[in-house]
């Protein structure tokens, strides 16, 4: 079946026996066009289901009032909260956002960027996919001279504005907490070191372990994609060790949930036999039993700052202002999965 022909300004003009230029002026509320003609143009445009060509309009004006947002996944409360605040700030400034998802795929991320650039977005706010190592597709954004704001992932890699937390310090905070709870053999299920935030979390973990004179066995560090199933597999691997850990720090709440499932299936008491800490403060972390200790990354504030940084960039006449690097301090939310001091824990 052939595609229905798109209605053009010329089609509306033919219906009313006026020029396409007059139709365009009427649609833009030009004072030189009578109110009667404007109403007739609006009536015919609606009847013919006319849709403005946004890309052509953006090319003419040099501005689309669209901002592209790239996230690794939309099913994460962290990323959805960031996007919610980006949208709230930009909407007040007259911008709409186009949300794309990479699904942690480098190939999909490249396609997303090409699509957003083709759509003539005024800027892009992005968090990189786990698979991303080659940054040439991001450099393409910079070469086009439109603002690129990176959040959560990509710190220092692109020499652009960045907003995130101190991942290295967050790992220190978690290890110190577990040491305070009497844990002496702490394991880490993290992301891949090729991604800067997970590399920083692993480095922070290793340095904190060394600082507290705890065992630094390679077998206690597992790298993964941090899905729920990865958390299950990682915990199964740790439980097979001759010398099991008495605490596990997981770099993502979904993976921490998978780890918790395995511990419960093996009738291991949490936190007394093995304490557990997650990361990112997903809503379910406060609903499961036991509740999961986690890290608040201040996702809403990250989204707000990212949007404000874009607006600052787009409104500056001088295109060479100093780049900003905003690092927020994370917060450890201590719950039942790691707090051995509480007496009323439901195991």
SVG drawing of the C-alpha trace seen along z (x, -y; Angstrom):
<svg xmlns="http://www.w3.org/2000/svg" viewBox="-13 -44 60 68">
<polyline fill="none" stroke="black" stroke-width="0.4" points="0.0,0.0 1.4,-3.4 2.1,-5.9 -0.3,-8.8 1.1,-12.0 2.1,-14.6 0.1,-17.8 2.1,-20.8 1.6,-24.6 1.0,-24.5 -1.9,-22.1 -3.6,-24.5 -2.9,-27.4 -4.5,-25.6 -7.6,-24.9 -8.0,-28.6 -6.7,-30.0 -4.0,-32.0 -0.2,-31.8 1.9,-29.4 3.7,-32.5 0.3,-33.9 -0.5,-30.5 2.9,-30.6 2.3,-34.2 -1.1,-33.3 0.2,-30.4 2.8,-32.7 0.1,-35.3 1.5,-37.9 -0.3,-41.2 -0.4,-41.8 -2.9,-38.8 -6.5,-39.3 -8.2,-37.5 -10.6,-35.9 -7.8,-34.4 -6.0,-33.2 -9.2,-31.4 -9.7,-29.8 -6.0,-28.7 -6.4,-27.1 -9.6,-25.4 -8.2,-23.9 -4.9,-22.9 -6.9,-20.9 -9.1,-19.3 -6.1,-18.2 -4.3,-17.0 -1.3,-19.4 1.8,-18.7 4.6,-21.3 8.0,-20.1 9.9,-20.6 13.4,-19.9 12.8,-22.4 11.6,-25.0 14.7,-24.4 17.0,-24.8 15.3,-28.1 15.3,-29.5 18.7,-28.0 16.9,-26.8 14.6,-23.9 13.9,-24.3 14.5,-20.6 17.1,-19.0 18.1,-15.4 18.6,-13.2 20.4,-9.9 20.2,-7.4 21.5,-3.9 18.2,-2.6 14.7,-4.0 13.8,-1.3 16.1,-2.8 14.7,-5.2 18.0,-7.1 17.8,-7.8 14.0,-8.4 14.4,-10.9 17.3,-12.7 15.1,-13.0 12.1,-14.2 14.1,-17.1 15.7,-17.9 12.3,-18.1 10.9,-20.3 13.7,-22.9 13.8,-23.0 10.0,-23.1 10.0,-26.4 12.6,-27.7 10.5,-26.8 12.3,-23.6 11.0,-20.1 13.1,-17.0 13.6,-13.9 14.5,-10.9 16.5,-8.1 17.7,-4.9 21.0,-3.1 20.2,0.1 23.9,0.0 24.7,0.6 27.5,-1.4 25.9,-0.7 22.5,-1.9 24.1,-5.0 25.7,-6.0 22.3,-5.6 20.7,-7.7 23.2,-10.5 22.8,-10.4 19.0,-10.7 19.2,-13.6 21.7,-15.5 19.4,-14.9 16.5,-16.3 18.5,-19.5 18.4,-19.4 19.9,-22.5 21.9,-20.4 22.4,-16.9 22.5,-15.8 23.8,-12.3 25.0,-9.4 27.2,-6.9 26.4,-3.2 28.5,-0.6 29.9,0.6 31.1,-2.8 34.9,-3.2 35.3,-4.9 34.1,-8.5 34.2,-9.6 30.4,-9.8 30.4,-12.2 33.2,-14.3 30.8,-14.6 28.4,-16.6 31.2,-18.9 32.3,-19.5 28.8,-20.7 29.1,-23.3 26.1,-22.4 26.2,-22.0 27.0,-18.6 26.4,-18.0 27.5,-14.7 26.1,-13.3 26.9,-10.3 29.2,-8.6 31.9,-10.2 33.7,-12.4 36.8,-14.0 36.7,-11.8 35.3,-14.4 36.3,-17.7 32.7,-18.9 30.5,-20.0 29.9,-17.2 27.6,-16.6 27.8,-13.6 28.8,-12.3 32.2,-11.3 32.2,-7.6 35.6,-7.0 34.5,-8.7 31.2,-6.8 33.1,-3.5 35.2,-4.7 32.0,-5.6 30.5,-2.2 33.6,-0.3 34.0,-2.4 30.4,-1.7 30.9,2.1 34.0,2.0 32.1,0.2 29.6,3.1 32.4,5.5 32.9,6.8 36.4,8.1 36.2,9.7 34.4,7.5 33.7,8.3 32.6,6.1 30.3,6.8 30.9,3.9 30.6,2.7 33.4,2.9 36.5,0.8 36.3,-0.5 33.4,-2.8 34.9,-5.6 32.3,-5.6 32.8,-1.9 36.5,-2.2 36.4,-4.9 34.2,-2.8 36.6,0.2 39.6,-2.0 37.8,-3.6 36.9,-0.1 40.5,1.2 42.0,-1.9 39.5,-1.7 40.2,2.0 43.9,1.3 43.4,-1.6 41.6,0.7 44.1,3.5 41.6,5.9 42.2,8.8 42.7,7.7 42.0,11.0 41.3,10.6 38.6,13.2 36.7,10.7 36.1,8.3 33.7,9.3 33.0,7.1 29.7,7.4 26.9,5.5 25.1,5.3 21.8,6.7 19.7,8.6 21.0,11.9 24.6,10.6 24.0,10.0 22.8,13.6 25.7,15.0 28.2,12.9 26.9,13.9 26.8,17.6 30.5,17.2 31.4,15.6 29.5,18.3 31.7,21.0 34.9,19.5 36.7,21.5 36.8,18.3 33.5,16.6 33.1,12.8 31.2,11.5 30.0,8.4 29.3,7.6 29.1,4.1 27.2,4.1 27.4,1.2 23.8,1.2 20.5,1.9 19.2,4.3 22.3,6.5 22.1,6.1 18.6,7.5 19.8,10.5 22.5,11.1 20.0,10.8 17.8,13.4 20.7,15.9 21.6,15.3 18.0,16.0 17.8,19.1 20.9,20.4 19.3,19.5 22.2,17.0 21.2,14.5 21.5,10.9 23.3,8.9 24.7,11.2 26.3,13.9 26.8,11.6 26.0,7.9 24.9,6.3 25.1,2.8 23.7,1.6 23.9,-1.6 21.5,-4.2 18.5,-4.1 16.0,-2.4 12.4,-2.5 12.3,1.3 15.4,1.1 13.2,-0.2 10.4,2.3 12.1,5.7 12.9,7.7 15.5,6.9 15.6,3.4 18.8,2.7 21.4,0.2 22.2,-1.9 23.6,-5.2 21.6,-8.2 23.1,-9.8 20.9,-12.9 19.5,-12.1 17.0,-15.0 19.7,-17.5 21.9,-16.0 19.1,-16.4 18.4,-20.0 22.1,-21.0 22.4,-19.3 19.5,-21.3 20.7,-24.6 24.1,-24.0 22.6,-23.5 20.7,-26.8 23.8,-28.6 25.7,-27.3 22.9,-28.0 22.4,-31.6 26.1,-32.6 27.3,-34.7 30.9,-33.8 31.4,-30.1 34.6,-29.8 33.5,-30.0 35.2,-27.7 33.9,-24.2 32.2,-23.2 32.6,-20.0 29.9,-19.6 30.6,-16.8 27.9,-16.2 28.5,-14.4 26.6,-11.2 24.7,-10.0 24.7,-6.5 21.2,-5.4 21.8,-2.7 19.1,0.0 18.6,3.5 20.8,5.4 24.0,4.0 23.1,2.7 24.2,5.4 23.6,3.0 19.8,3.1 18.1,5.7 14.7,5.8 15.8,6.8 13.5,9.1 15.9,11.6"/>
</svg>
